[in-house]
Amino acid sequence: MKILNIIIIVLLLLLFIVYVEFEHKTLGLSKPILSLQHQFSILLEILPWIIFSLFIIELYLKYRKINNIKNFMIKQWFDIMMTALFPIFGIFKLIKLSISIYKAIKFVKISKIITKIFIGAKKIFKN
């Protein structure tokens, strides 16, 4: 169990480091602290699910040790809540992606309007 806890802590630290590196603008930093290759950005997608899986395994092992659902729920309520809340943080990624898409669509609409204005002005000045 202690080895599993150490692995989870190390992976959480790694996730934090990678997050700070690739999301430095979101955190208000002008430039990244480290200079990691862009290939490491995939870790932002993979690490949370690995950590979540390890949380599930840890809960299962704790349940097997206690082997009583009522005592397990009483003693491990905090771990259960943390494991249940962990996937919710994925919603923040979805919100960020939605905002990026919205900004891109807005930029395209503004570009179309500007293009129409220039085409209209061109037609007016031709005559």
Buried (B, 14 or more C-beta within 10 A) or exposed (E): EEEEEEBBEEBBEBBEBBBBBBBBEEEEEEEEEEEBEEEBEEBBEEBBEBBBEBBEEBBEEBBEEBEEEEEBEEBBEEBBEEBEEBEEEEEEEEEEEEEEEEEEEEEEEEEEEEEEEEEEEEEEEEE
